[in-house]
Amino acid sequence: MGARTYRTLSGSVEDRRGRVFSRPGALTEEEAESLLQEALSNPEDVARLELLRRGLERSPVAVFATHRTVGAPDVIQVFLRMSVDGEAAKVFACTVSSLQRLEHDLESAQFVVEDMSVQVAPTARLTHASLKAAIQAWCERLMPDHAAPRVALDPWEGDVTKPDSSMLDLLLKKPDEARVVTRPTVSVRERKTGKAEILDRDILRGQQAYARHQIASARPFDAPSRWLLRRPEDNAYWTEIVILEAGTIVIHGDSPDIAFRWWRTMPPAKLVRSVAMSNFDYLRQKIVMGDGYVYDTLSAESDVHQLLVDAEKDEEEELAQELRDFIESPPDWANEQEIHEGLVSIKPDLWEFPFGRGPSTNLVFARAACRRLMELLDQ
């Protein structure tokens, strides 16, 4: 990136600060101030910010799910993992872009406003460190009365192409409703994210279980290398992570008990990072001990209802009607074989689809433990 070709103007509304980046001569200071006044006063964003503030107050570590925008690797969407009405949720926080992306955008636009939904990172390209710094800067400029959080990054599990705020029903219509978050009653069929919500709940449980863990003992240069994690105040969820030969890592303790093998030797800390940053489908293929994916009835119902939604969307009425009949009078949802055979009889090419199967608690907690160790090693 060459010499800077834009100017920056700053402003604030109450305790919220923002910036306007513009081409030279494109805006007067008064016009930039007007843009910021409007951007930092948006009632929906103010309500969302209040919800995020409450989420940040509940945990010593703020876990942000991140997703690279399709077609724009230097633009990352950031969501705070938190509990909303007792349910695990991902609440949209902001979109982070690099300085290089900012200059690219200003080639076609007169200005870019850094409002409550946008944060420009302090580096030309986005890295793990610069993304964490950008999230902390976003928190500090919009919630200056809140202590800067300890940020942990968690890659998004699944496909997302835009900030999906409708999933959480969090963009409130009026500022005075910011104290109350309501979730409309909808059927599983109407909730396309049913199975994803189940996984989100388990991921949040794992992150909360390990949020206060510290390294009780470390022997990274022994053979085998090992780290013991536990909470300072008690022995709950003590976990030991052991590195064996041939790229094998064992995570055991109160929860979970599982082992992965990469079939190649790598530095112990890098192997921990490999588990921490891999998605569940990939980790399932690496398991050599313990359960990876398990069947549960809620996931099965969600999968079948999703099939119906897809059939109706594709206007496959005959298939949709057969699925409706199946849902109204299904076999025992707890019987995986009966459910699978019943669906294959409706549509034979579904025989390979793992209905009702998702990451086990063992798998979710193992990755959470490695992520916590990675975070501690990076400090």
C-alpha positions in Angstrom: 0.0 0.0 0.0 1.5 3.3 -1.0 1.1 6.8 0.4 -2.3 7.5 2.0 -4.7 9.0 -0.5 -7.6 9.9 1.8 -8.4 12.2 4.7 -9.9 11.2 8.0 -12.5 13.2 10.0 -13.6 12.1 13.5 -16.7 12.9 15.5 -18.9 11.6 18.3 -22.5 11.3 19.6 -22.8 11.0 23.4 -20.0 8.5 24.2 -19.9 6.9 20.8 -17.1 7.8 18.4 -16.7 7.3 14.6 -14.7 8.3 11.6 -15.4 9.4 8.0 -12.8 8.4 5.4 -13.1 10.5 2.2 -11.3 11.4 -0.9 -9.5 14.8 -0.6 -12.1 17.6 -1.2 -15.1 15.2 -1.3 -16.6 16.4 2.0 -16.5 19.5 4.1 -16.0 19.1 7.9 -19.7 20.1 8.4 -20.9 17.4 5.9 -18.7 14.8 7.6 -20.0 15.8 11.0 -23.6 15.5 9.7 -22.9 12.0 8.4 -21.5 10.9 11.7 -24.3 12.4 13.7 -26.8 10.3 11.7 -24.7 7.1 11.6 -24.0 7.1 15.4 -27.6 7.9 16.3 -29.3 5.0 14.4 -31.9 3.6 16.9 -31.5 0.0 15.7 -27.8 0.1 16.1 -28.1 1.7 19.5 -30.4 -1.1 20.6 -28.1 -3.7 19.2 -25.1 -2.1 21.0 -27.0 -2.2 24.3 -27.6 -5.9 23.8 -23.9 -6.5 23.0 -22.9 -4.5 26.1 -24.9 -6.8 28.3 -23.3 -9.8 26.6 -19.8 -8.4 27.2 -20.5 -7.9 30.9 -21.4 -11.5 31.5 -18.0 -13.1 30.7 -14.3 -12.3 31.4 -13.5 -13.5 27.8 -15.5 -12.2 24.8 -15.7 -14.9 22.2 -16.3 -13.5 18.7 -17.4 -15.7 15.8 -15.7 -14.6 12.6 -16.6 -15.2 9.0 -14.7 -14.0 5.9 -17.1 -12.3 3.4 -17.6 -14.3 0.2 -15.5 -12.7 -2.6 -13.8 -10.3 -0.2 -11.2 -12.1 2.0 -10.1 -8.7 3.5 -13.6 -8.1 5.0 -14.6 -10.2 8.0 -17.9 -10.2 9.7 -17.8 -10.5 13.5 -20.5 -11.9 15.9 -20.4 -12.0 19.7 -21.3 -15.4 21.0 -23.6 -14.9 24.0 -26.8 -16.1 25.6 -30.1 -14.5 24.6 -33.1 -15.5 26.6 -31.2 -18.6 27.8 -30.3 -19.7 24.3 -26.9 -19.7 22.6 -26.8 -17.0 19.9 -24.4 -15.1 17.6 -25.1 -11.4 17.8 -23.8 -9.3 14.9 -21.2 -6.9 16.2 -19.4 -5.3 13.2 -17.7 -5.8 9.9 -13.9 -5.4 10.0 -12.0 -4.4 6.9 -8.3 -3.8 6.2 -6.7 -0.5 5.2 -6.0 -1.9 1.8 -9.8 -2.6 1.4 -10.6 0.9 2.6 -8.4 2.4 -0.2 -10.0 0.0 -2.7 -13.5 1.1 -1.7 -12.5 4.8 -1.9 -11.5 4.4 -5.5 -15.2 4.0 -6.4 -16.9 5.8 -3.4 -16.6 9.4 -2.3 -16.4 8.4 1.4 -16.7 5.5 3.9 -18.3 6.0 7.3 -17.0 4.0 10.2 -20.2 3.7 12.2 -21.5 1.3 14.7 -21.4 -1.6 12.3 -18.0 -1.0 10.6 -14.5 -1.1 11.9 -11.3 -0.4 9.9 -8.4 -2.4 11.1 -5.0 -0.6 11.7 -3.1 -2.8 9.1 -3.0 -3.1 5.4 -4.0 -6.8 5.6 -6.1 -8.7 8.2 -4.2 -11.0 10.5 -5.3 -12.8 13.6 -3.6 -10.1 15.7 -4.9 -7.2 13.8 -8.4 -8.6 13.8 -8.4 -8.9 17.6 -7.0 -5.3 17.8 -9.8 -4.0 15.5 -12.5 -5.7 17.7 -11.0 -4.2 20.8 -10.8 -0.8 19.1 -14.5 -1.2 18.1 -15.5 -1.9 21.7 -13.4 1.0 23.1 -14.8 3.7 20.7 -18.5 2.6 21.1 -18.5 1.5 24.7 -15.7 3.6 26.4 -17.2 3.0 29.9 -16.8 -0.7 29.5 -13.4 -2.3 30.2 -11.7 -3.5 27.0 -12.5 -7.2 26.8 -10.1 -10.1 26.4 -10.9 -11.2 22.9 -11.0 -14.8 21.6 -11.7 -15.5 17.9 -13.8 -18.5 16.8 -14.2 -19.2 13.0 -17.8 -19.4 11.9 -19.2 -22.9 11.7 -21.3 -22.9 8.5 -22.1 -20.8 5.5 -23.0 -17.1 6.0 -22.9 -14.4 3.3 -24.2 -11.4 5.3 -24.8 -10.5 9.0 -27.9 -12.5 9.8 -29.5 -10.3 12.5 -33.0 -11.7 11.7 -31.9 -15.0 13.2 -31.6 -13.3 16.6 -34.4 -10.8 16.4 -32.2 -8.2 17.9 -32.6 -5.1 15.8 -35.2 -3.5 17.9 -37.6 -0.9 16.4 -37.4 1.7 19.1 -34.7 2.9 21.4 -36.9 2.6 24.5 -37.4 -1.1 23.9 -33.6 -1.8 24.2 -34.1 -3.3 27.6 -36.3 -6.1 26.3 -35.4 -8.8 23.7 -38.2 -10.8 22.4 -38.1 -14.0 20.2 -41.2 -14.8 18.1 -42.5 -18.3 18.4 -41.8 -20.2 15.2 -41.8 -23.9 14.3 -38.6 -25.8 13.5 -39.7 -25.9 9.9 -39.6 -22.1 9.8 -36.2 -21.9 11.5 -33.7 -22.9 8.9 -31.0 -22.6 11.5 -32.5 -25.2 13.9 -29.5 -27.6 13.8 -27.0 -24.7 13.7 -28.6 -23.3 16.9 -28.1 -26.7 18.6 -24.5 -26.6 17.7 -24.1 -23.0 18.8 -25.6 -23.9 22.2 -23.0 -26.6 22.7 -20.1 -24.4 21.4 -21.1 -21.7 23.9 -21.2 -24.3 26.7 -17.7 -25.4 25.9 -16.4 -21.9 25.7 -18.0 -21.0 29.1 -16.6 -24.2 30.7 -13.0 -23.3 29.8 -13.2 -19.4 29.9 -11.4 -19.3 33.4 -9.0 -22.1 32.9 -5.3 -21.5 33.3 -2.2 -23.6 32.7 -1.6 -25.5 36.0 1.5 -27.2 34.7 3.3 -27.3 31.3 6.0 -29.6 30.0 6.1 -28.7 26.3 9.6 -30.0 25.8 9.2 -33.4 27.4 8.4 -36.6 25.6 5.5 -36.6 25.5 4.7 -32.9 25.6 1.7 -32.0 27.9 -0.2 -29.2 29.4 -2.6 -29.4 32.4 -5.5 -26.9 32.4 -7.7 -26.1 35.4 -9.6 -23.3 37.0 -7.6 -21.5 39.7 -10.4 -21.7 42.2 -11.4 -25.4 41.9 -10.8 -28.6 40.0 -13.8 -28.5 37.8 -13.2 -29.5 34.2 -9.5 -30.2 34.7 -8.1 -31.2 31.3 -4.7 -32.5 30.2 -3.6 -32.2 26.6 -0.8 -34.7 25.6 1.1 -34.8 22.4 2.2 -38.3 21.3 4.2 -39.6 18.3 3.0 -39.5 14.7 1.0 -36.3 15.1 -1.3 -37.7 17.8 -2.9 -35.5 20.4 -4.9 -36.8 23.3 -7.3 -34.5 25.3 -8.6 -36.2 28.5 -9.8 -35.3 31.9 -13.2 -34.5 33.5 -14.4 -33.8 30.0 -13.6 -34.8 27.2 -11.7 -38.0 26.4 -10.8 -38.1 22.8 -7.7 -38.4 20.5 -6.8 -37.1 17.0 -4.1 -38.2 14.7 -2.6 -36.1 11.9 -0.2 -38.9 10.7 2.7 -36.5 10.5 5.0 -35.0 13.1 4.7 -31.3 13.9 5.7 -29.0 16.8 3.4 -29.6 19.9 2.0 -26.1 20.0 1.2 -26.2 16.2 -0.7 -29.5 16.7 -2.8 -27.8 19.5 -3.5 -24.9 17.1 -4.5 -27.4 14.3 -7.2 -28.8 16.6 -8.2 -25.4 17.8 -8.7 -23.9 14.4 -10.2 -26.9 12.5 -13.9 -27.2 11.8 -15.8 -30.2 13.2 -16.1 -32.1 9.9 -12.4 -32.1 9.5 -11.7 -33.1 13.1 -14.2 -36.0 12.8 -11.9 -37.5 10.1 -8.9 -37.3 12.5 -10.5 -39.1 15.5 -8.7 -42.3 16.5 -10.3 -42.5 20.0 -13.7 -41.3 21.3 -16.9 -40.4 19.6 -17.1 -37.7 17.0 -20.6 -37.3 15.6 -23.6 -38.6 17.5 -27.4 -38.8 16.8 -30.0 -36.8 18.6 -33.7 -36.3 18.0 -33.7 -32.5 17.8 -31.1 -32.5 15.1 -33.0 -35.2 13.2 -36.2 -33.2 13.3 -34.4 -30.1 12.2 -32.8 -32.0 9.3 -36.1 -33.4 8.1 -37.9 -30.0 8.3 -35.0 -28.5 6.4 -35.6 -31.1 3.6 -39.2 -29.9 3.5 -38.2 -26.2 3.3 -35.8 -27.0 0.4 -38.4 -29.1 -1.4 -41.0 -26.3 -1.2 -38.4 -23.7 -2.3 -37.6 -25.9 -5.3 -41.3 -26.4 -6.1 -41.0 -30.2 -5.7 -44.5 -30.6 -4.6 -44.7 -34.4 -4.7 -41.6 -34.7 -2.5 -42.8 -31.9 -0.2 -46.1 -33.7 0.4 -44.4 -37.0 1.2 -42.2 -35.2 3.7 -45.3 -33.5 5.2 -46.9 -36.9 5.7 -43.7 -38.3 7.2 -43.5 -35.4 9.7 -47.1 -35.8 10.7 -46.7 -39.6 11.4 -43.0 -40.3 11.7 -41.4 -43.4 13.1 -39.8 -43.1 16.6 -37.5 -40.0 16.3 -35.2 -41.7 18.8 -34.7 -44.7 16.4 -32.0 -43.5 14.0 -32.3 -46.5 11.7 -36.1 -46.2 11.3 -35.8 -42.5 10.5 -33.1 -43.1 8.0 -34.9 -45.9 6.3 -38.1 -44.0 6.1 -36.5 -41.0 4.4 -34.5 -43.1 2.0 -37.8 -44.8 0.9 -39.1 -41.3 0.0 -35.9 -40.2 -1.7 -33.3 -42.9 -2.4 -30.4 -40.6 -3.0 -30.6 -39.5 0.7 -29.0 -42.7 1.9 -25.6 -41.1 2.4 -27.0 -38.1 4.3 -26.2 -38.4 8.1 -29.7 -37.4 9.4 -29.7 -36.2 13.0 -25.9 -36.4 13.4 -23.8 -33.6 14.8 -20.6 -33.0 16.8 -20.6 -34.8 20.1 -20.0 -33.0 23.4 -16.6 -34.8 23.5 -15.6 -33.2 20.2 -17.0 -29.7 21.0 -15.3 -29.6 24.5 -12.0 -31.0 23.1 -11.8 -28.1 20.6 -12.8 -25.6 23.3 -9.9 -26.9 25.5 -7.4 -26.5 22.7 -8.7 -23.0 21.9 -8.3 -22.0 25.5 -4.7 -23.4 25.6 -3.9 -21.6 22.3 -5.2 -18.4 23.7 -3.0 -18.8 26.8 0.1 -19.7 24.8 -0.5 -16.6 22.6 -0.6 -14.2 25.6 
